Amino acid sequence: MLPSRRSVLVHHTPQILSDIDRKYSVKPQLSRGRSIRARYTRVTADERLRRLRFSPFPSLYTNKLKNLRSYIYRLLNDNCIVLATYGSGRGKRKIYMLPKATALTFTQLIDDLNKNAIAKMRDEISKFRESDDYLKVMQVLARYHLDPSILKTSPFTVGDIIMDIVPVVFDYDVSKDVFLAKEAKAGMMRGLELLRKEVDRFHREYVVRTVRDIVSKLMPGIERLSQGRKMRGFERKIDKLMRMCSSLGLEEVNAKLLSPLKYICKKPKKVRELSKQLFGSENLVEAVRKTVETLS
């Protein structure tokens, strides 16, 4: 008899799936095998439904996709500015802004991943579906009294990484828009002023978010720099952010924050003296935070 609870989670560990995982694993000695999850749910008062959930492919491909996902997020954080974050927990979403300075590099990297990593994985999965090991997986379904032909008819594929890029001009000036100037002369001056204020408000918020994201990317390095430590690659990271800021029209951020930091990087032993000279405080971390407030 089935339990009286609304649902129950049952774990099975077929030896076939574990053997296939080890066979295709890069490090077989670390393979833990896999389980099929069966969940029983009530359909009616007298009927319950059993659902099986498992991947018919070796864990190798699942792990590759997880690693690829992590790599893409690193690319986003390295090449983009986080313009907004909303939601919480697993539902958290971010809006990324791709500056012109890194746009070509980023789009080419994504294209390379699609043409190489994704295409190669699709080919490997296609070959696996024609192998004897895939037939063994079908046998696993038969053990649970399920029609194994579903694995032949169901679509299994790995889609390309899709970029949804919306072009936005952040240095737009309402007062220099010829079309709006003509409209304003036709009796819409108040509308023009309201539009200008709204655009200015957006620009201020955009600068604040951009500066905060830049500082969050740099703060671990700034904290180490404040201790007089020389860090390999930190100056290059600042250079990259400076190019991004230039392409976004944020020269003030370069002048007041990034250029001074780059200069201190060249002489980390004099960090307190230079921080006092360039930022007005010997405490570099606090000086940077105060500078951010003025930029905001």
C-alpha beads as a LAMMPS data file, in Angstrom:
LAMMPS data file: protein, C-alpha beads

296 atoms
295 bonds

1 atom types
1 bond types

-500.0 500.0 xlo xhi
-500.0 500.0 ylo yhi
-500.0 500.0 zlo zhi

Masses

1 110.0

Atoms # bond

1 1 1 0.000 0.000 0.000
2 1 1 1.079 3.566 -0.614
3 1 1 1.618 5.824 2.401
4 1 1 -1.261 8.059 3.428
5 1 1 0.863 11.214 3.137
6 1 1 0.156 13.560 0.232
7 1 1 3.530 12.860 -1.335
8 1 1 6.634 10.852 -0.612
9 1 1 10.125 10.992 -2.089
10 1 1 11.715 7.627 -2.846
11 1 1 15.348 7.249 -3.909
12 1 1 16.563 4.375 -6.075
13 1 1 20.124 3.871 -7.211
14 1 1 20.195 1.581 -10.258
15 1 1 23.632 0.078 -10.779
16 1 1 23.318 0.683 -14.528
17 1 1 23.228 4.462 -14.117
18 1 1 26.141 4.423 -11.680
19 1 1 28.242 2.295 -14.034
20 1 1 27.529 4.616 -16.977
21 1 1 28.439 7.656 -14.886
22 1 1 31.786 6.129 -13.960
23 1 1 32.455 5.117 -17.568
24 1 1 31.988 8.667 -18.897
25 1 1 33.376 10.532 -15.888
26 1 1 36.612 12.519 -16.201
27 1 1 37.541 11.272 -12.722
28 1 1 35.790 7.896 -12.262
29 1 1 37.155 7.480 -8.733
30 1 1 35.135 10.521 -7.633
31 1 1 31.880 9.436 -9.251
32 1 1 29.087 9.013 -6.693
33 1 1 26.539 7.481 -9.000
34 1 1 23.018 8.717 -9.550
35 1 1 19.534 8.120 -8.258
36 1 1 16.069 8.079 -9.721
37 1 1 13.579 10.100 -7.747
38 1 1 10.043 8.828 -7.582
39 1 1 7.373 11.120 -6.186
40 1 1 3.853 9.957 -5.438
41 1 1 1.105 12.580 -5.610
42 1 1 -2.635 12.263 -5.059
43 1 1 -4.709 12.731 -8.230
44 1 1 -8.118 11.861 -6.773
45 1 1 -9.309 10.468 -3.450
46 1 1 -8.677 6.939 -4.718
47 1 1 -5.856 7.453 -7.199
48 1 1 -2.238 8.452 -6.906
49 1 1 0.306 9.187 -9.579
50 1 1 3.970 8.233 -9.558
51 1 1 6.441 10.554 -11.282
52 1 1 10.036 9.565 -11.984
53 1 1 12.677 12.219 -12.415
54 1 1 16.160 11.485 -13.711
55 1 1 18.540 12.372 -16.519
56 1 1 19.056 9.688 -19.186
57 1 1 22.531 11.091 -19.858
58 1 1 25.763 10.687 -17.863
59 1 1 26.357 13.225 -15.101
60 1 1 29.359 14.409 -17.124
61 1 1 27.071 16.511 -19.322
62 1 1 25.121 17.919 -16.393
63 1 1 28.386 18.979 -14.756
64 1 1 29.613 20.532 -18.018
65 1 1 26.458 22.619 -18.255
66 1 1 26.804 23.745 -14.627
67 1 1 30.437 24.748 -15.210
68 1 1 29.479 26.551 -18.413
69 1 1 26.748 28.442 -16.590
70 1 1 29.228 29.550 -13.907
71 1 1 31.709 30.633 -16.587
72 1 1 29.062 32.731 -18.363
73 1 1 28.219 34.531 -15.123
74 1 1 31.919 35.262 -14.641
75 1 1 31.986 36.726 -18.165
76 1 1 28.988 38.887 -17.319
77 1 1 30.575 40.182 -14.122
78 1 1 33.914 40.809 -15.836
79 1 1 32.521 42.592 -18.895
80 1 1 29.310 44.229 -17.689
81 1 1 28.043 46.666 -15.107
82 1 1 25.156 45.573 -12.880
83 1 1 22.548 48.252 -13.498
84 1 1 19.831 46.820 -11.250
85 1 1 19.061 43.828 -9.023
86 1 1 15.563 42.712 -8.112
87 1 1 13.991 39.738 -6.392
88 1 1 15.578 37.626 -3.684
89 1 1 16.963 34.149 -3.105
90 1 1 16.748 31.841 -6.122
91 1 1 14.404 34.356 -7.764
92 1 1 17.038 37.103 -7.815
93 1 1 17.564 38.672 -11.237
94 1 1 20.069 41.242 -12.487
95 1 1 20.052 43.716 -15.344
96 1 1 23.508 43.892 -16.902
97 1 1 24.793 46.839 -18.927
98 1 1 27.357 45.942 -21.590
99 1 1 29.669 48.939 -22.230
100 1 1 30.993 49.577 -25.715
101 1 1 34.528 49.029 -24.431
102 1 1 33.867 45.329 -23.812
103 1 1 30.963 44.684 -26.205
104 1 1 33.005 43.186 -29.055
105 1 1 35.028 40.922 -26.758
106 1 1 31.952 39.702 -24.900
107 1 1 29.841 38.945 -27.988
108 1 1 32.749 37.091 -29.601
109 1 1 33.322 34.994 -26.476
110 1 1 29.650 33.979 -26.412
111 1 1 29.770 33.117 -30.117
112 1 1 32.890 31.004 -29.555
113 1 1 31.152 29.106 -26.736
114 1 1 28.185 28.351 -28.992
115 1 1 30.365 27.216 -31.897
116 1 1 32.722 25.121 -29.793
117 1 1 31.568 24.088 -26.302
118 1 1 27.823 23.906 -26.993
119 1 1 28.154 22.376 -30.454
120 1 1 30.607 19.769 -29.155
121 1 1 28.287 18.832 -26.301
122 1 1 25.334 18.442 -28.670
123 1 1 27.426 16.138 -30.845
124 1 1 28.514 14.045 -27.839
125 1 1 24.914 13.707 -26.614
126 1 1 23.770 12.713 -30.087
127 1 1 26.402 9.965 -30.228
128 1 1 25.488 8.768 -26.731
129 1 1 21.849 8.357 -27.806
130 1 1 23.011 5.898 -30.469
131 1 1 25.205 3.888 -28.094
132 1 1 24.601 0.616 -26.266
133 1 1 24.763 2.511 -22.981
134 1 1 21.657 4.462 -23.951
135 1 1 19.852 1.178 -24.541
136 1 1 20.781 0.203 -20.991
137 1 1 19.192 3.420 -19.734
138 1 1 16.003 2.446 -21.535
139 1 1 16.114 -0.836 -19.644
140 1 1 16.057 1.143 -16.396
141 1 1 12.700 2.647 -17.381
142 1 1 11.376 -0.791 -18.260
143 1 1 12.174 -1.920 -14.709
144 1 1 9.720 0.683 -13.455
145 1 1 7.052 -0.499 -15.903
146 1 1 7.400 2.595 -18.069
147 1 1 7.501 2.685 -21.862
148 1 1 11.227 3.148 -22.710
149 1 1 10.393 4.397 -26.216
150 1 1 9.693 7.801 -24.644
151 1 1 13.458 8.378 -24.629
152 1 1 13.458 8.025 -28.413
153 1 1 10.561 10.386 -29.030
154 1 1 11.197 13.067 -26.395
155 1 1 13.305 16.019 -27.583
156 1 1 16.624 16.250 -25.718
157 1 1 18.914 19.041 -26.804
158 1 1 21.243 21.759 -25.560
159 1 1 20.337 25.152 -26.944
160 1 1 22.725 27.948 -27.847
161 1 1 23.505 30.731 -25.392
162 1 1 21.198 33.580 -26.390
163 1 1 22.138 37.231 -26.002
164 1 1 19.274 39.708 -25.733
165 1 1 21.033 43.046 -26.113
166 1 1 19.034 46.278 -26.123
167 1 1 20.965 49.360 -27.355
168 1 1 20.710 52.269 -24.914
169 1 1 22.312 55.733 -25.132
170 1 1 23.166 57.059 -21.676
171 1 1 24.697 60.374 -22.742
172 1 1 21.446 61.486 -24.376
173 1 1 20.780 65.234 -23.962
174 1 1 17.170 66.373 -24.165
175 1 1 18.177 69.984 -24.819
176 1 1 20.085 68.955 -27.981
177 1 1 17.272 66.861 -29.462
178 1 1 16.169 68.719 -32.639
179 1 1 12.816 66.934 -32.855
180 1 1 11.883 67.783 -29.246
181 1 1 12.967 71.387 -29.738
182 1 1 10.497 71.731 -32.613
183 1 1 7.742 70.095 -30.572
184 1 1 8.400 72.447 -27.650
185 1 1 7.986 75.496 -29.891
186 1 1 4.509 74.215 -30.690
187 1 1 3.420 74.829 -27.101
188 1 1 4.981 71.849 -25.283
189 1 1 7.647 73.641 -23.225
190 1 1 6.329 72.256 -19.941
191 1 1 6.442 68.723 -21.352
192 1 1 10.029 69.317 -22.478
193 1 1 11.063 70.442 -18.983
194 1 1 9.365 67.453 -17.337
195 1 1 11.090 65.097 -19.784
196 1 1 14.469 66.717 -19.118
197 1 1 14.043 66.287 -15.345
198 1 1 13.075 62.624 -15.774
199 1 1 16.086 61.905 -17.994
200 1 1 18.386 63.709 -15.551
201 1 1 16.976 61.642 -12.674
202 1 1 17.634 58.447 -14.616
203 1 1 21.199 59.547 -15.396
204 1 1 21.884 60.213 -11.699
205 1 1 20.539 56.796 -10.712
206 1 1 22.537 55.152 -13.486
207 1 1 25.755 56.786 -12.273
208 1 1 25.084 55.720 -8.672
209 1 1 24.459 52.096 -9.648
210 1 1 27.446 52.009 -11.969
211 1 1 29.821 53.413 -9.352
212 1 1 28.564 51.004 -6.693
213 1 1 29.076 48.039 -8.999
214 1 1 32.583 49.200 -9.920
215 1 1 33.542 49.576 -6.266
216 1 1 32.104 46.138 -5.411
217 1 1 34.338 44.647 -8.113
218 1 1 37.388 46.472 -6.758
219 1 1 36.854 46.385 -2.994
220 1 1 38.632 43.049 -2.289
221 1 1 41.702 44.441 -4.090
222 1 1 41.381 47.846 -2.428
223 1 1 41.371 46.208 1.007
224 1 1 44.592 44.330 0.198
225 1 1 46.134 47.437 -1.349
226 1 1 45.367 49.375 1.842
227 1 1 47.724 46.955 3.618
228 1 1 50.567 47.914 1.295
229 1 1 50.397 44.700 -0.714
230 1 1 51.234 44.655 -4.408
231 1 1 48.699 42.640 -6.385
232 1 1 49.321 41.099 -9.751
233 1 1 46.587 41.927 -12.236
234 1 1 44.806 44.543 -10.093
235 1 1 46.139 47.451 -12.145
236 1 1 44.953 45.737 -15.350
237 1 1 41.519 45.338 -13.782
238 1 1 41.429 49.076 -13.063
239 1 1 42.505 49.809 -16.648
240 1 1 39.638 47.701 -17.946
241 1 1 37.125 49.487 -15.737
242 1 1 38.511 52.854 -16.852
243 1 1 37.927 51.931 -20.490
244 1 1 34.407 50.857 -19.602
245 1 1 33.737 54.153 -17.832
246 1 1 35.113 56.149 -20.777
247 1 1 32.811 54.305 -23.168
248 1 1 29.872 55.128 -20.867
249 1 1 30.763 58.805 -20.561
250 1 1 31.764 58.521 -16.885
251 1 1 35.047 60.410 -17.037
252 1 1 34.435 61.840 -13.560
253 1 1 34.613 58.337 -12.111
254 1 1 37.960 57.845 -13.825
255 1 1 39.327 61.193 -12.638
256 1 1 38.183 61.046 -9.014
257 1 1 38.354 57.328 -8.273
258 1 1 40.045 54.995 -10.745
259 1 1 43.040 57.077 -11.845
260 1 1 44.128 57.756 -8.232
261 1 1 43.743 54.071 -7.392
262 1 1 45.853 53.106 -10.383
263 1 1 48.591 55.523 -9.269
264 1 1 48.613 54.053 -5.746
265 1 1 48.917 50.551 -7.252
266 1 1 52.306 51.532 -8.639
267 1 1 53.598 52.430 -5.157
268 1 1 51.762 50.201 -2.662
269 1 1 54.353 50.755 0.075
270 1 1 53.339 54.427 0.170
271 1 1 49.622 53.671 0.280
272 1 1 48.838 55.740 3.377
273 1 1 50.790 58.768 2.171
274 1 1 49.319 58.631 -1.337
275 1 1 45.798 57.959 -0.076
276 1 1 46.059 61.091 2.073
277 1 1 47.386 63.073 -0.880
278 1 1 44.891 61.863 -3.485
279 1 1 41.766 61.130 -1.433
280 1 1 42.243 63.218 1.701
281 1 1 42.508 60.301 4.147
282 1 1 45.232 57.804 5.062
283 1 1 42.607 55.047 5.339
284 1 1 42.246 54.011 1.694
285 1 1 39.083 51.928 2.175
286 1 1 37.251 54.733 3.958
287 1 1 38.592 57.281 1.485
288 1 1 37.217 55.300 -1.439
289 1 1 33.807 55.002 0.215
290 1 1 33.657 58.757 0.814
291 1 1 34.664 59.399 -2.793
292 1 1 31.848 57.153 -3.958
293 1 1 29.405 59.281 -1.968
294 1 1 30.555 62.429 -3.766
295 1 1 30.218 60.706 -7.129
296 1 1 26.727 59.546 -6.229

Bonds

1 1 1 2
2 1 2 3
3 1 3 4
4 1 4 5
5 1 5 6
6 1 6 7
7 1 7 8
8 1 8 9
9 1 9 10
10 1 10 11
11 1 11 12
12 1 12 13
13 1 13 14
14 1 14 15
15 1 15 16
16 1 16 17
17 1 17 18
18 1 18 19
19 1 19 20
20 1 20 21
21 1 21 22
22 1 22 23
23 1 23 24
24 1 24 25
25 1 25 26
26 1 26 27
27 1 27 28
28 1 28 29
29 1 29 30
30 1 30 31
31 1 31 32
32 1 32 33
33 1 33 34
34 1 34 35
35 1 35 36
36 1 36 37
37 1 37 38
38 1 38 39
39 1 39 40
40 1 40 41
41 1 41 42
42 1 42 43
43 1 43 44
44 1 44 45
45 1 45 46
46 1 46 47
47 1 47 48
48 1 48 49
49 1 49 50
50 1 50 51
51 1 51 52
52 1 52 53
53 1 53 54
54 1 54 55
55 1 55 56
56 1 56 57
57 1 57 58
58 1 58 59
59 1 59 60
60 1 60 61
61 1 61 62
62 1 62 63
63 1 63 64
64 1 64 65
65 1 65 66
66 1 66 67
67 1 67 68
68 1 68 69
69 1 69 70
70 1 70 71
71 1 71 72
72 1 72 73
73 1 73 74
74 1 74 75
75 1 75 76
76 1 76 77
77 1 77 78
78 1 78 79
79 1 79 80
80 1 80 81
81 1 81 82
82 1 82 83
83 1 83 84
84 1 84 85
85 1 85 86
86 1 86 87
87 1 87 88
88 1 88 89
89 1 89 90
90 1 90 91
91 1 91 92
92 1 92 93
93 1 93 94
94 1 94 95
95 1 95 96
96 1 96 97
97 1 97 98
98 1 98 99
99 1 99 100
100 1 100 101
101 1 101 102
102 1 102 103
103 1 103 104
104 1 104 105
105 1 105 106
106 1 106 107
107 1 107 108
108 1 108 109
109 1 109 110
110 1 110 111
111 1 111 112
112 1 112 113
113 1 113 114
114 1 114 115
115 1 115 116
116 1 116 117
117 1 117 118
118 1 118 119
119 1 119 120
120 1 120 121
121 1 121 122
122 1 122 123
123 1 123 124
124 1 124 125
125 1 125 126
126 1 126 127
127 1 127 128
128 1 128 129
129 1 129 130
130 1 130 131
131 1 131 132
132 1 132 133
133 1 133 134
134 1 134 135
135 1 135 136
136 1 136 137
137 1 137 138
138 1 138 139
139 1 139 140
140 1 140 141
141 1 141 142
142 1 142 143
143 1 143 144
144 1 144 145
145 1 145 146
146 1 146 147
147 1 147 148
148 1 148 149
149 1 149 150
150 1 150 151
151 1 151 152
152 1 152 153
153 1 153 154
154 1 154 155
155 1 155 156
156 1 156 157
157 1 157 158
158 1 158 159
159 1 159 160
160 1 160 161
161 1 161 162
162 1 162 163
163 1 163 164
164 1 164 165
165 1 165 166
166 1 166 167
167 1 167 168
168 1 168 169
169 1 169 170
170 1 170 171
171 1 171 172
172 1 172 173
173 1 173 174
174 1 174 175
175 1 175 176
176 1 176 177
177 1 177 178
178 1 178 179
179 1 179 180
180 1 180 181
181 1 181 182
182 1 182 183
183 1 183 184
184 1 184 185
185 1 185 186
186 1 186 187
187 1 187 188
188 1 188 189
189 1 189 190
190 1 190 191
191 1 191 192
192 1 192 193
193 1 193 194
194 1 194 195
195 1 195 196
196 1 196 197
197 1 197 198
198 1 198 199
199 1 199 200
200 1 200 201
201 1 201 202
202 1 202 203
203 1 203 204
204 1 204 205
205 1 205 206
206 1 206 207
207 1 207 208
208 1 208 209
209 1 209 210
210 1 210 211
211 1 211 212
212 1 212 213
213 1 213 214
214 1 214 215
215 1 215 216
216 1 216 217
217 1 217 218
218 1 218 219
219 1 219 220
220 1 220 221
221 1 221 222
222 1 222 223
223 1 223 224
224 1 224 225
225 1 225 226
226 1 226 227
227 1 227 228
228 1 228 229
229 1 229 230
230 1 230 231
231 1 231 232
232 1 232 233
233 1 233 234
234 1 234 235
235 1 235 236
236 1 236 237
237 1 237 238
238 1 238 239
239 1 239 240
240 1 240 241
241 1 241 242
242 1 242 243
243 1 243 244
244 1 244 245
245 1 245 246
246 1 246 247
247 1 247 248
248 1 248 249
249 1 249 250
250 1 250 251
251 1 251 252
252 1 252 253
253 1 253 254
254 1 254 255
255 1 255 256
256 1 256 257
257 1 257 258
258 1 258 259
259 1 259 260
260 1 260 261
261 1 261 262
262 1 262 263
263 1 263 264
264 1 264 265
265 1 265 266
266 1 266 267
267 1 267 268
268 1 268 269
269 1 269 270
270 1 270 271
271 1 271 272
272 1 272 273
273 1 273 274
274 1 274 275
275 1 275 276
276 1 276 277
277 1 277 278
278 1 278 279
279 1 279 280
280 1 280 281
281 1 281 282
282 1 282 283
283 1 283 284
284 1 284 285
285 1 285 286
286 1 286 287
287 1 287 288
288 1 288 289
289 1 289 290
290 1 290 291
291 1 291 292
292 1 292 293
293 1 293 294
294 1 294 295
295 1 295 296
